[in-house]
Amino acid sequence: MTKIAQQKHALAEQLMRESAYSAVLQVLSEHGFERLTVQRVARAANLATGTLYNYFKDKDDLMVYTAVRLFERIRQRQREAVEPAKTPAAKLDAYLKATLTYFSENIAYFDFLDQAQIYCKIDMAIKHDHVDQENRLLAGIVRAGIQRGDFKAVHPKKTATFFQRAIVGTLCMVPELGEFNPTREAASLLKMFHVYLTPPTK
């Protein structure tokens, strides 16, 4: 197979997988997790069931791919929110709002990941990479704030890890909170982060 043919094949496979990903979200939205089947996903993607199995070995494989794409989307949303913000504090605010808003908008899909126990089926290297990419983005914001004198001197990576755990803790409380307001929860976390980061002289 020539290089051009390989590139075309890879592109076609990626397009097929993306079509399946969108179809999974559509089926979940219309039918819920309990009625999600490979056959329904194939119909929503306008594909033969057999064709779908050419790209995913089983339903679990399809669900894992969907979960990984959701993680990629949230990282994209975080980067897009952070980039235009002018100051480290504004970037931190944008990061929190983007993260919690994305979760709120896609809460049904994250519920499905929990119900289907998909997260434990994702390759450990992929999970570590997702956490590491988020950590690097947060640590970069913290580091920039320290350099500007806006934040006190802390360990950027460890602080980013602390912030990540605080965010996850908030998201895990959603079932107890009932109504989840991402703007309110982001403001609450931001206040806590600022208390931790503000230099003693300010």
N, C-alpha and C positions, 0 to 999 in steps of 0.2 A: 504494500500500500504506500503510495507516494505521500509526501508531507502534506500537500494540499488536500488529498483525499482523507488523510487522518484528521486534519483540521475540520473538514466538512462533517466527518463522522462524529467528532467530539461536539461540534456545534449542534448537530441534529439531536444527539443524546441529551445535551444540556437543555435544549428547547423542550424535548419530550418530558424530562424530569420536572421542568418548571411548570409545564402544563398539568402534570400530575399533582404537583404541590398546590397549585391554585384550585384544582378540583377537590382535593382533600379539604381545604378550607371551606369551599362551597358546600360540600356534603355535610360537614360538621355544622355549618350555619343553618342548613335547611333541615337536617334530620337528627343531629346530635350524635354523640359518640356511640351510643348503643346500637344505632342503625347504620353505622359506617361500615361499608363492605368494599372490597376491591372492585366488585362488579359496579357498585354505585359510583365509585371514583372513576372507573373507566368510562362509564356513560357520561359523566359530567365533563370529562376531558375529551369526549368524542373519539374514544379509542376502543379497540377491541380488547377484551379482558386479557387475551393471550399476548397482545402487544405490550400491555402494561407489565406483564410478567417477564418480558424481555429486558426490562430495566430495573425491576424490583423483584427479588426472589420470593418475597411473601409480604403479608400485610405489615408485619413488624418492620421490615426493611423500608417500606413506604412511610410508615409512621416516624421512624427514626430520621429519614431524610426531611420530612416535614418539620420536625423539631429543630434540626440543625439549621434549616432555612429560616425559621422563626428567630433563632439566635443571631443569625447573620443580619437579618432585617433590623433587629433592635440595636445592634452595634452600628449599623449604617445610620439609623435615626439619631443615635447618640452623637456620632461624628458630625452629622449635618447640623445638629443643634448647637454643638460646642464651637464649631469653627468661626461663625460670624460674631460671637460674643467678644466684647472688647477687653474685659478684665478677667482675671482668674476667678473672682467671686461670681461674676456674671456667667462664666463658663460652667462653674459648679452648679449654679441655679439652673442653667439650661440643660445640663446633663440629668439632673434629678427630674425635672419636668418631663423631658423626653422619655426617660426610662419608665416613669410611673404612668404617663399618659399612654405609652405604647402598651403597657400591661393592661391598663383599663380598657383600651380599645379592643384588645385581643384576649380578654379574660376567659372567654369560652374555650379558646384554643389551648390556653395554658391549663385550664381545668381538665381538658381532655388528656393532655400530657401526663397530668397527675393520675387521673383515673386509669389510664392504660399503662401506667408505670413505665413510660417510654424513656424517661431520663436515665434510668439504671441500665438501659439497653444501648445507650450511646457509647461509642468507643471512648475510653478514658482520655486518650490523647486529644480528641476533639473537645471534650469537656474542659480539659486543662487549657487548651488554646483559647477557648471562649473566655474563660475567667481571666487569663493572662492578658488578652487584648483589652478587656474592660479595665483591668488593673493598670495597664500602661497608660491608658487615656486619663484615668483619674490621677495617677501619680504625676503625670505631666502637668496637670492643672495645679496640683498642690505645689510642685516644684517651682512653677512660674510664680505662684503667689508668694512663696518664700523669697525668691529672688527680687521681687518688687517690694518686699517689706510689708505686704498685705497680710501674710500669714506668719505665724511664729515658726521657728525652726523645729520641724518634726521630720521623721523618717518618711519620705514620700510613698514608698512602696507599702510599708506597714500601715500607714494612714489610709492609703487607698483600699487596702484589704479590710480595715476596720469599717470604712464607709460602705464597701460592698456588702459586708455582713449586716450592717444596719439596714440597708435597702432591702436585702433578702428577708430580713426579719419583719420589716414592714409589710412586704408582700405576703408573707406567710400568715399574717394576721388578718388578711382580707376576709376570710370566712367569719371571723369574730366581729369585724367592723360592720358587717352588713352593707351599708352604702359606702362605696369606695370613691373618695374625691381625690384625684391625683394632684390637683393644684394645692389643696389643703395639706395633704400628706407630704408633698415636696417642700412646702414652706416649713413644715414642722421639722423635717430632716435637715433642711438648710440652716435653720436656727440652731439646731444641735451642733452641726458641723462648724458653724461660725464661732460658737462658744468654745469649741475645742481648738480652732485655728487662730483666733484673734490674739495678736501679741499682747502681753500684759500691760504695755504702756498705752494701748489704744482703748 
